[in-house]
Amino acid sequence: MTSPRQLSPHQQTVNATRAVLEQLPTLTHRGLVVEAPPGAGKSTLVAQAAEVLAQSSGACPVIAQTNSQVDHLVRRFARNHPHLRIARLTAAEHAVPDDLRAHPGVRISTRIEDLERTADVIVGTAMKWATITDRRWSWAVIDEAYQMRSDMLLRIAVLFEQALFVGDPGQLDPFSTVRTDRFEGMSHDPMHSAVAVLLANNPALPVHFLPVSWRLPPSAVPVISDAFYPFTPFLAGSNETDRTLTFSIGGMRTPVDKAIEHAARTGWALFELPTRITHRLDNEAIHAVLGIAERLLARGAIATCEEEPEGHVLRPDDIAIGTAHRNQAHHIRALLARHHPRLHGVTIDTANRLQGSERRITIALHPLSGRSNASAFHLEAGRLCVLASRHRHTCIVVARAGITELLDAHPSNTPARPGPASKIPDGWEAHHTLLAHLAQHTIHARAPYRRRG
């Protein structure tokens, strides 16, 4: 027999997807869990499963965690499954994007009564589904299930008899805007992931895994797998030669040019500024991030991949800039608007909001750059994983020197608490693993940046 590892990445994905879809109609358990690394095709599986369930069980609720995730799923359904009747269940305060409102194949309403009899698939946020109390469906599909809090699962579990849970165990855990210390260590801690609680209470539930990332290039998969997915390693769907990044305009041998050229060759670069404890809004680091993005566009970067082997000239919307904090993202957007018109269209956001997105190039401001301590927020493995796993070609990290020493001065001391076991690796170890890799790709910023604005 052929070993799974001897099969092509495409065949491994086909086999894994088929195993899930074939088990759904005969499943006797209350649920089925599918885990997947970044870019493994979770949204594709969600759409395929919803279609299968709609054909056999009637209208299928699809539940996501944010409005942006829901809008993304509705677009995917409308594009790839136009024969299905698609409905978008929305809250009154959410402005559904114009392209969805104008789409002839998508119905939109704030009331389930308007949609349930005329739709094959109904997509909405968990929070919106929790407002429905007088209906029940045979099946539901829950996307980004590892982001769902366990208390939210309790609120919506009465709506369906069985559910397919699809998610990425390496991404950010559920979060809350209020303190939840009093729940820590308790069996009913609402901050536990819905999937973690589900599996802790139902250990016999079948768990499947999508083994291939179609987003991350071969240069990224080994380190991302080692740092963030030690229990479920995966492989790249592309080959070493499938993706290239070249420049139509020569460089000037500046540190920024060296950084983007190194990243183009190897898939990674750490643009390292001098050691310094700084304010969260580190202007030198922020201007370095913008300078790298501007230089990528000024040099006419051309990306090739298995989908576009003829080449694609890099545009602003091919670049994402990721931060840990909202005020960092706001500050970068403000500077871009005033001083970098060439960068209009670049995505700038926090790891929480970049989760699920994909770009050709990611420029990440390291969460621990310039800090005097390593707090739990900045050490969280999921946050670093999101920032380091959005790209198809290269990831360039901007950070001040001294993070390794900072980690050694603040060893991991998170107390062990009872409760469901997490598949997220320890943040302290994850940071060290990624930094050890980036040490081979470090470009030192010798010259200070001129500050503007």
N, C-alpha and C positions, 0 to 999 in steps of 0.2 A: 504494500500500500504506500501511497505517496504521503510523506510527512507534511503537515500543514505548512511548515517553514519552507518546504520545497516548492510550494505553489506560488504563482505570481501574486503580487499584492492585489491585483484586480480580482483574481479568483478567490483569494482569502476573504476579501470584502463581500463578494457575491455569496460565498458559502455562509459567512456569518449573518448576513442579512436574511438569506433564505431560511436559516435555522430559526430566526426570530419569527418571521412571518408565518412559517409553517406550524409553529407551536401555538400561535395565538388562538386559532379556532378550536383547538382541543384542550386548552389550558384548564386545569381543574383548580389551580391555586387562585387566590384573590389578585395576584399581581405577577408581573414579570419585569425584571430590571435589565437594562442594557447600559453598560458603561462604555465610554469612548474617550479617546484622547482628543486634543485640539484638531479640528479639521478632518475628522474621521467620517463625516457624513451623517451626523445626528439629525439634522433637519430633513435630509432626504429620507432617512428611515422613518421619521415621524410622519411625513407625508405618505409614504408607501403603506405604513401600518394603518393610518387613518382611512385610507381608501379601502384596504382589505376589510376593516371592521365595518365601514359604512355599507359595504356590499352585503355583509352577512348579518349585521345587527341593527341596521338603520342608522339614523343620524349619530355621528360620533363627535363628542366634545373633545377638543384639543385645548390643553391648558398650559399656558406659559407663565413666566414670572413677571415680566415687564411689558409695557405697551410696545416698546420697540421690538421685542422678541415676537410679539403677536403680529405686528405689522409685517415683519420679515417673513413669518410663516404664511401669512395670507398671500403675500406676493409669490412665494414659492408654489403654493397650491394653484394660484391663478395661472402661473406661467407653465408649470410642468404637469398639471392635472386639470386642463381646461374643461374636461367632460364632467367634472364634479361641480355640484352646486355649493359654492363657498359662502359662508356667513361670518361676519365679524361682529361679535358681541362686545360692546364697548360701554365704558362709563360716560356719563353725560359731559364730564369735564375734559375728557380726552379729545384732542383735535385729530381725527383720523386723517392721514396724509391725503392730499388731493388726488394722487394717482390711484389710490384705492377707492375713493369716493366716485371717481369717474369710470372705474372699471365696470363693464357691463356684466361680468360674471361674478361680482361680489355684492352681496347684500349686507347692509350695515344697520344695526339697531341697538338701542339700549335695553330692549325688552326681548326676553327669550321667546315670548309668545309670538313675536313677529317672524321668528326664524326657524323654529323647531320643525315645522311641517314642510318647509320649502328648501331645506338644506341637507346636504350629505355630510358636511363637515362644518362645525361651529367652533370658531377659535376665539378665545378670550383670556384675560389674565385670571390667575387664581383668585385674586381679590374680587373680581367681578363675579366669577362663578360662585363664590361664597355667599353672594346675596340671594341666590336661588335656593328655596327651601321646599318647594312643592313638586319636584320632579325627580325622576331617576332614570338613568340610562344603563344599558348592558355593559358598555365599555367606555373608557376614557383614555386618552393618551396625554401623558404629562411630560412636557419638554423642560430641559434644564432642571431636572428633578433634584439635583444636588444643591441647587440654590433655594429650594423651597424649605421653609421652616416647618418643623414637625407639627406645630399647632395649626398651621394653615392646612396641612393634609387632613388633620382631624375635622376641620370645618367643612371640607369639600368631599370627604370620603363617603358621605351619605348619598352623594349624587350618582354613584356608579357601583356596579357589582364587581367589576374587574378593571384593572388598569395596567397599562404599559408605562413604565417609568424609564425615561431616557435622559442621561446626563453625563457630565464630565466630573469625575471625582477629584481631579486635580485643580479645579478652578476655585473661585472664592466661595467660602462658606456663607450661609445665610447671615444677614447682619440686621442690626436694629439701631434706631436712632436714640433709644433710651437705654439706660443701664439695666443689665440683666444679671448682675452679680448674684442676686439672691436665689436664682434658679440653678446656679452652677453645681454640678454633682447630683442633681435630682433627676429621677427617671423621667419626669415630665418637663424637663428643661426645653422651652420652645425654640431655643437657638440650635438644637440638634438638627442636622439635615433630615428631611423627610425620609430619604432613602436609608440613612443610617438607622433610624428608629424602626422603619419598616423591616429591615433585615434582622435587626436585633430581636424583634418580636415574632418574626416569621423566618427562621433560619433555613427552612426547606424551600423557600422561594427560588425559582430558577434565575440564574444570573448569566447574561451573555456579555460578550466583549467585542467591540469593533477593533480589529488589530492593526489598522493602517491609517496613517495621517496623510491625506491628500493635499493638505495645506503646507505643512512644514517641509522644507527641503532636507535632503540627506545630511547636510551640515548641522542641522538643528536637532534632529531626532535623537541621537545618542545622549546628548546632554540634557535635553528636556525630559526624556524617559528616565534617566538616572536620577535627576534631581527631584522630579515631581511625580513620577509613576513607577516607583520601585517594585510595586506589587503586580503591576500589569504592563510590562514592557510592550512597545509597539514598534512598527517600522514605517519607513517612508514609502509613499506610493510612487514617487518620481525617482529617476536615476541621477547619478552625479552629473551627467552631461546634459540633462534636460533643461536646466535653468541657468541662465547666464545674465550678468549685469555688466554692461560696457558703457563707455562714455564717448560721445561724438566730438567733444571738445576737451583738449588737453588740460591738465592741472598745472598748479604753480608751486607744487612741493610744499604747501603749507600743511600744518598739522591736520586741518579739516580735510584737505585733499588726500592726505595719506590715510586718514580714517575711512573715507568713503571708498577709496581704491582698495584698501585692505578688506573692507566688508564685502565689496563686490567680488573679490577673489575667494574669500573663505566663508562668507555667510555671517560673520560676526565682527564687531569692533567695539572696544571699550575706549571711549574718548575720555581720558583721565585728566582732570584738573588738579591743581596743587591741593594738598591737605589743608583744610580749614573748617572750623565749625561755623556754620552760617545760619541765617534766618531761613525759614521754610521757602521764602521767595528769594532764592539765590540768583541774583541777576546775571552773574557771570555764567553759571550753568545754563540758565534759561536762554541767554543770548547764544551760547554754544549750540543748544538744541536747534534754535531757529537758523543759525548759520549753517549747520549741517544740512537742514532741509533745503535751504536756499541754494546751497552749492550743488546738491544733487540735481536740481532742476536747471541751474545755470549751465551745467556741463552736459546737458542733453543726454541723461542716462537712458539707455535702451535695455529693456528687459525681454528676454525670451524664455519661454516655458513650453511644456508639452501642449498647452492649449493655444499658444500663439508663437509657434516656432519661427515665424517671419520677423518677430520683434515688435515691441510696443514702446513707444516713446513715453517716458515717465511723465505723469501729470500730477498736479497737487493732490487730487483725490486718490492717488495711489499710495499716499504717505499717511501714516498715523503717528501722532506724538502722544505718548502715554505718560501719565503722572500718577502719584499716589493720592494727592489732595486736590479738591475742587478749586481752591484759591490759586493753586499753581496753574491749573488749566485755564482759569479765567484770566490770569495775568499774561500767560502766553498768547491767548486769543487777542487780548487788548494790544499787546506789542505788535502782533502780526497785523492787526487792522491799521495801526498807525505807521508802521515802518517797513512792512514786508508785503506789499500788494501782490508780488509774484506768488506768494504762498496761499492766496485766497483759494479755499477748497480743501486744504489740508485738514484732516480730522484731528482734533485736539480734545482729549478727554481723560478721565480717570480710568483706572483699571476696572472699576466696577461697571462703568458704562461701555468700555471697550470689549467687555466679555461677550464672546460670540461673533465679533467682527473679524474681518480679514483684510489685509492690505499687502501690497507688494513689499513695502519697506516700513519697518517700525523704528522709531527713535524713542527710546525710553529714558526718562529721568529716574535714576535709581532711587528707590524709596529710602535708602540709608545714606544717601549722599549728603555730606555736610552736617550730619547729626552728631550730638554729643552722647546719645544713648540709643539703645536698640529696643524700642517698645514692642509690645505684642502686635500692635497695628502694623508697624513697619517691618516686622519679622514674618508676617503671615505668608506662608508658602504660596497660597492661592493668588495673592496679589502679584507676587513676582512672576508666577507662572503665566498669568494673563499677559503681563507686559512683555514677556520673552517669547510668546507663542502666537502672535497675531500675523506673522509675516510669511510670505511665500518665497522671498529671495534673501533678504538680509535683515538683521536686527542690530542697531547701533545703540549702545548704552552710554549715556553721559553720566559721569559720577566723579566726585572728588576722591582722591587717594585716601587710604586709611580705613576703608570699610572692613578689611580683614582683621585689622588690629581692633577695631570697634567691636566686632563680633567676639573676638577672643577675650575682650574686657567685659563682655556681657554674655556669659555662657547661658545656654538655655536652662531656665529654671521653672518652666511651667509646671505647676503641680499636677500630678496624676489624679483624675477624678473618675468616679464610677459613671457608667453610661455607655451608650453605643460606641463601639470602636470606630475611629476615623481612618479612612484610607489616605488622608492627606499627610505627607511626611512632615517631620519636624521642620519648622521654618528656619531655625538656626543651621541645620544641616543642609537644607536646600540652598540657602544663600551661599554657604561655603562651596558647595558643589558647582554652582554656576560661576562663582568668582574664580575658582580654580581653572575653569575652562576659559573664562575671559582673560585671565592672566597671560594666555598665549596670544591674545589678540589686542593688546593694549597699545594705544597711540597716545603719547603724552602731549598735552597742550602746553607747549613751551611759552608761546607768546600770549599775554593777556588779551581779552577781548575788549574792544572799544564799546563802552556803554552808550546806548541811545535811549532816549525816552525817560 
